[in-house]
Each structure stands twice: as C-alpha cells, then as structure tokens.
Amino acid sequence: MKIALLEDDLSYAETIQEWLQEAGFEVDHFATGLDFLRKFSHSQYDLCIFDWALPDMEGPDVMVSIKLKSSSLPPIIFFTGRSEEEDIVRVIESGADDYIVKPASRPLLLARINALLRRTNVKSNLEVTYEFGSLRLDPKERLATLGGEEVKITDKEFDLALYFLKNEGMLLSRTHLMNVVWGASSEIETRKVDVHVSHLRTKLKFTPENGWKLTSIYQQGYRLERTV
C-alpha cells in the first residue's frame, strides 16, 4: 500500500512517515501543494493524507485539482489544526473521506487509515459524467460534447471548463486557476489562463447567445454565469 503525505511541517511529517513505514506502508512526502500536483498520478497511491493549511495553497484546492483529472480518487484524510465544529464541517464538505485533528496519535492515525481502506475497497467506482444543459463533459474519456457533437479541446481546456462549470457564479482569480488547473504559481504564467479562457468562449460557446457569460473582472479574475 502506497500513501501520499502532504505536510509542510517537516518535523511532524518525519514522525508521521516513520509511523506509516513501520506499519508497512510505502510513503511519498510532499511539502507543498504544487510539488504534489506536479508529481501526482492517480494510479500511484492507495490513500492520500493532506494537511489543510499549506504554504502555497489549501489542501482542498489540491484535492479539487486532482479531481479534475480523474472521476475517481484515492481516499483522502485531512489533517486539521482546528477542532471547532464549523471547521470540521468545512473539512467534510470539501469532500474529505475522513479527518484527524492535529496532533494525531499513532494508534488513532493507523486505525483511521485501516478503516478507510476497508471501506473504499468494497465501494464501487462510479464513473461520473457532468451535464450542463447541452454541454456534456466526460472526465474518464476526456470528452466534451455540445448538442451531441464532439468538441475538440485540449486537456487543460477540459480541466478549466470543468472547474468553471463546477464553480458557476464564483469569482476565480487567475492565480487560483493556475494553482488548481496547471499546478503552477508564476505570475507570468497566469497569461495562459487568458488564452485558454478565450478558446473556451469560442469552442464551448460560453456566450450570452448560448445562455452563458464568461466575464473577465479587471485585476481579479473570471466568473462564469448562466444568463437564462
């Protein structure tokens, strides 16, 4: 069994990694979200453990980014430093399979991991297709159709379109989109977002005539909204 550990506290990560290895798990440690995203492959890991607060992005954003690339994910446990009810609710609503309040004890961590692996091993992996009116996105096949006709788009255009549609009405900054979709943070690289947004407007007809408005908000980012 192979586990990805995303934790920026190196001393704490070393302790967790030692516990997991002694329990028979193979562990890859990552200190930043972007480092993890650059190296992540869905087939690599049986389980992921993410710290919520990272130096470059939040753990849930990392989870969203890998969800764009696959309709099924390894189970994910979040470490959180907060124990208030509203914080725990936020962890669960973000899509986590389980959570552990830091600092974790060795018996609790291993018990949660083993219980989660048992549950997920018997769950069926349902392939999800997303439909937004006449637009359909199939993450497994990386296929986009509009009115039943296939639309030729690149992988990054597919990921960007799916993220916009799943966050309809939300203002998304260029930097945030670069983090989630590209796994990069360079300010210069954010120009890629503008190019890809322009392509999406044309290819997927994100225009008022077709019931959509993909708006550029000056110095802030983009927002996709329905107009009907």
URQUI-V848529 format. One record per pair of residues at least 6 apart in sequence whose C-alpha atoms are under 6 Angstrom apart, sorted by the first residue. I is the first residue (numbers start at 1). GAP is how many residues later the second one is. If there is no record, write none. Layout:
BEGIN
i=(I;I)
gap=(GAP;GAP)
END
This chain:
BEGIN
i=(1;2;2;2;2;2;3;3;3;3;3;4;4;4;5;5;6;6;6;6;7;7;7;8;30;34;37;46;47;47;47;48;49;49;49;50;50;51;51;51;52;52;52;52;65;65;68;71;71;71;76;76;77;77;77;78;79;79;79;80;80;81;81;129;129;130;130;134;134;135;135;136;136;137;137;144;144;145;168;168;169;169;169;170;171;171;172;172;173;173;174;174;178;179;206;207;211;211;211;212;212;212;213;213;214;214;215;215;216)
gap=(24;23;24;25;43;44;24;42;43;44;45;23;24;44;24;44;24;25;44;45;6;24;44;23;6;149;146;28;27;28;29;28;27;28;29;9;28;8;27;28;6;7;27;28;115;116;91;56;57;68;20;21;20;21;22;21;20;21;22;21;22;20;21;8;9;6;7;12;13;10;11;8;9;6;7;6;7;6;56;57;54;55;56;53;51;52;49;50;47;48;16;47;6;6;6;6;15;16;17;13;14;15;11;12;9;10;7;8;6)
END
